Amino acid sequence: MNQYYATVAKGLEATAAKELETLGAKNIRPEFTGVSFTGDQKLLYRVNLWARTIFRVLVPIAEVRCVNREILYKEVKKIPWQDYISPKKTLAVHCTGGNEKLKHTHYTALQIKDAITEQQIQKFRYRSNIDTKNPDILINAHIQKNTCILSLDSSGSSLHQRGYRLAMGFAPLKETLAAALLEMAEYSPDLPFLDPLCGSGTLPLEASLKALNIAPGLFKNKFAFMNWRDFDESTWQDLLLEAKNSQLSELKAMIVGSDRDSEVLSQAHTNAKRCGVADKIKFMKADLSELEPPSAQGIIICNPPYGERLGEVEELGKLYKLLGDIFKQRFTGWTAFILTGNKQLSKQVGLRTSRRIAVYNGPIACTLLKYELY
Ligand SMILES: C[S@@+](CC[C@H](N)C(=O)[O-])C[C@H]1O[C@@H](n2cnc3c(N)ncnc32)[C@H](O)[C@@H]1O
């Protein structure tokens, strides 16, 4: 059993923990912006391929003292880096956290990189080149008080960058957050799904990937663990085959996205094509005021703009009121969810919430509001 650590967005720890359990992780412990768990190498690959709500999976390799920069340097140099990195591979170090003497993450990352490459020169006479954009091996260093946890980042780039989205509308949701909202709303593929403010389509797209049992990792062709010394190509190929064979060819219930802006809708359509689900999701151009329910019941999830300036907030109040009116007048039998970062605006909906779930959209404290529409 190996120890792993999934990094997640603030507020999504419990949702990610549940997802990891479904994927077969053991000893799951949600922490602040992360979830630690154990499992074998196959689980590590499986999580990278299938997880919808997490950013990265780290594999801790050492914990060293880091009272100051000299001690950190000396301790990092003692780690047998040749077990993990060939000097032929490119390298980058990413640092988070800090303490009294190590305040600047960029500078701390440089110290660690220098310690690793100096060790390589002493042992092999040559060293890894640094590639901060697209390294073969990515080291994560997390400083907390006087301890530095060094991990290998198995994902490389964040798993929220699914690889299907080139086109983005205004204020798109992160794919990981969209997937988490579907979980929080208990979306089930048996129910019709509608996002009436769909923008570039993140929510309908993530709903369709879930409904068709499409592993989000299938769109990514590179994970950092593929450059590791212990990469097991045949296990990975087995998982890919299993994922491809377990996709469903048809939706059980419709998935619809609508928006009044044709430009963002065409982006949504491009994204759907890249996911291979363009013929499955229905995207429609419609202003909220003219929207009719596509079926007798279903689930709505949407994120209207929150507005930052005062004038904007006043204008947006009308949109929130319209949402409430349309829900009440036309969507009887449906369950609706609104994600918003503005309490004042949420009051304009004018309907009684049956649940309020705290969630962060990046740094913005938001609430997912649930309305049962009888
Ligand atoms: C914050 S964005 C949604 C982003 C989307 N979830 C995504 O991930 O791309 C809000 C969307 O609401 C749409 N919108 C605003 N007012 C509308 C209205 N009255 N009718 C229909 N769409 C509207 C905007 O065009 C915009 O695309």
Ligand as a Chemical Component Dictionary entry (heavy atoms), coordinates in Angstrom:
data_LIG
# 
_chem_comp.id                   LIG 
_chem_comp.type                 NON-POLYMER 
_chem_comp.pdbx_formal_charge   0 
_chem_comp.three_letter_code    LIG 
# 
loop_
_chem_comp_atom.comp_id 
_chem_comp_atom.atom_id 
_chem_comp_atom.alt_atom_id 
_chem_comp_atom.type_symbol 
_chem_comp_atom.charge 
_chem_comp_atom.model_Cartn_x 
_chem_comp_atom.model_Cartn_y 
_chem_comp_atom.model_Cartn_z 
_chem_comp_atom.pdbx_ordinal 
LIG C1  C1  C 0  -21.370 32.995 -15.325 1  
LIG S1  S1  S 1  -21.884 32.593 -16.949 2  
LIG C2  C2  C 0  -22.085 30.841 -16.889 3  
LIG C3  C3  C 0  -20.779 30.128 -17.136 4  
LIG C4  C4  C 0  -20.939 28.660 -17.415 5  
LIG N1  N1  N 0  -21.391 27.905 -16.256 6  
LIG C5  C5  C 0  -19.614 28.092 -17.926 7  
LIG O1  O1  O 0  -19.003 27.278 -17.220 8  
LIG O2  O2  O -1 -19.163 28.485 -19.014 9  
LIG C6  C6  C 0  -23.529 33.163 -17.040 10 
LIG C7  C7  C 0  -24.200 32.999 -18.396 11 
LIG O3  O3  O 0  -25.540 33.478 -18.299 12 
LIG C8  C8  C 0  -25.927 33.964 -19.572 13 
LIG N2  N2  N 0  -27.110 34.834 -19.390 14 
LIG C9  C9  C 0  -27.195 35.984 -18.661 15 
LIG N3  N3  N 0  -28.438 36.466 -18.705 16 
LIG C10 C10 C 0  -29.183 35.615 -19.465 17 
LIG C11 C11 C 0  -30.551 35.556 -19.849 18 
LIG N4  N4  N 0  -31.422 36.509 -19.498 19 
LIG N5  N5  N 0  -30.959 34.527 -20.615 20 
LIG C12 C12 C 0  -30.097 33.555 -20.983 21 
LIG N6  N6  N 0  -28.795 33.559 -20.666 22 
LIG C13 C13 C 0  -28.327 34.564 -19.895 23 
LIG C14 C14 C 0  -24.696 34.676 -20.077 24 
LIG O4  O4  O 0  -24.723 34.757 -21.489 25 
LIG C15 C15 C 0  -23.568 33.786 -19.544 26 
LIG O5  O5  O 0  -23.117 32.872 -20.534 27 
# 
loop_
_chem_comp_bond.comp_id 
_chem_comp_bond.atom_id_1 
_chem_comp_bond.atom_id_2 
_chem_comp_bond.value_order 
_chem_comp_bond.pdbx_ordinal 
LIG C1  S1  SING 1  
LIG S1  C2  SING 2  
LIG S1  C6  SING 3  
LIG C2  C3  SING 4  
LIG C3  C4  SING 5  
LIG C4  N1  SING 6  
LIG C4  C5  SING 7  
LIG C5  O1  DOUB 8  
LIG C5  O2  SING 9  
LIG C6  C7  SING 10 
LIG C7  O3  SING 11 
LIG C7  C15 SING 12 
LIG O3  C8  SING 13 
LIG C8  N2  SING 14 
LIG C8  C14 SING 15 
LIG N2  C9  SING 16 
LIG N2  C13 SING 17 
LIG C9  N3  DOUB 18 
LIG N3  C10 SING 19 
LIG C10 C11 SING 20 
LIG C10 C13 DOUB 21 
LIG C11 N4  SING 22 
LIG C11 N5  DOUB 23 
LIG N5  C12 SING 24 
LIG C12 N6  DOUB 25 
LIG N6  C13 SING 26 
LIG C14 O4  SING 27 
LIG C14 C15 SING 28 
LIG C15 O5  SING 29 
# 
